[in-house]
Amino acid sequence: MFGSIDKSKGLLFCTHDLDQSLRNAVQQMRQEVEGLDANRLLSTAPEDLKSYLVAKYRVEPLHLLRDDWYADHHDMPVDVRHDPMRWIDDKSRPVMVPGERIEVRVPFEGEGEMFYAKPNTMSSSPPRGVIEKNELVLRYDSPSDAPRDVRPLVDRTLAEIEQYLGWQRTMLDAHNNTLPTAVAQAIEQRRERLLAQSQRVAALGIPIKRRDDAPRTYAIPTVRKKAAPTLPPASGAPFTPEPTWAMEQYEQALKIVQDMALVMERSPEAFKAMDEEALRQHFLVQLNAQFEGKATGETFNMSGKTDILLREGDRNVFIAECKFWKGPKAFSEAIDQLLGYATWRDSKTAILVFNRGTETSTVLSGIDTVAKGHSNFKRAVNWPHESGFRYVLHSNGDSNRELILTVLVFHVPN
């Protein structure tokens, strides 16, 4: 990220432009996305690839560890030719007298080269210091016959350095906050181009030979001063585009389910004796009333004892399980059942939990604990809902085949 650095003068925060360095980092990120093997990129879960690139191109601000600072003292000759209190005829050569050097060392966290990065805001006289490994070193020389009180000098220099770090931090916060969006856009734009190219090639009806020189692995460049993130694993098999159910339709189906739950709450006598299968039938009626007959021909149907399925060809695009709450173990088994049904990349799933008599907080806590502890769990999704959660899990045996799981809890009258 940083260019060549001239450290000989000891001036800090004035060697290279931080704003340009951050722009370069974003450009390097885009070049990395464009340079990834096409099959590698398409076969890797976009969110996993995004997390890798955000971690790699994020720039952490420097932090001085003031509580760990310490001082050192050395007897040594010092040059007094520029001392205005001494009569020196020839100031072109060093004039050495007995003296001492006091070094104040302040450990820091972060990339040392950041001490040489110039922020957009700066003073006319930048502070001086030396960077040695993970320590900022401030040096003060004084003759033995006129020792200096260096503490005020140290305090002033550190205050100036902290000011510069604050100016840098404003720029780094802006970079780090916008980076996830820039990464997501870079990934999505290339994915869209590659998928469009794949469709045009497929339309030719001619077998395509894989280039012998096509890269099959990707070497991760090292990142200084922080642990290098690891590129997510990807299948070596050629990527095959698969139909997905639009999020808009997924959300619409979930709204129909939730509206049906309101009917249950308003007419408790009609539902209090129903079992899972009977309740599921009511949801199926409402879903098919809304979706059947549309241009895409979606229809919801039953398969097995408790599931609601939307199928495309021979695979399940949407699966919903209707389960009464019988404790964490039974809920974990419901997740396993969903994973057995989900066969497409980017499947949409739901578990409708019917609760009779258990404290709501107990049910919600149990759901969240089980889902996050499941071996296929990848991440929780920010989906504010008073009685539900949303997660991303991966399919069995392939971490890049993700499914969205929405869990909704409904109160069923006793």
Secondary structure by P-SEA (a helix, b strand, c coil): cccccccccccccccccaaaaaaaaaaaaaaaaaaccaaaaaaccaaaaaaaaaaaabbbbbbbcccccbbbbbbbbbbcccccccccccccbbbbcccbbbbbbbbbccccccccccccccccbbbbbbbcccbbbbbbbbcccccccaaaaaaaaaaaaaaaaaaaaaaaaaaaaaaaaaaaaaaaaaaaaaaaaaaaaaaacbbbbcccccccbbbbbbbcccccccccccccccbbbbbbccaaaaaaaaaaaaaaaaaaaacccccccccaaaaaaaaaaaaaacccccccbbbbbbcccbbbbbbccccccbbbbbbccccaaaaaaaaaaaaaaccccbbbbbbbbbbccccaaaaaaaaaaaaaaccccccccccccccbbbbbbbccccccbbbbbbbbbbbbcc
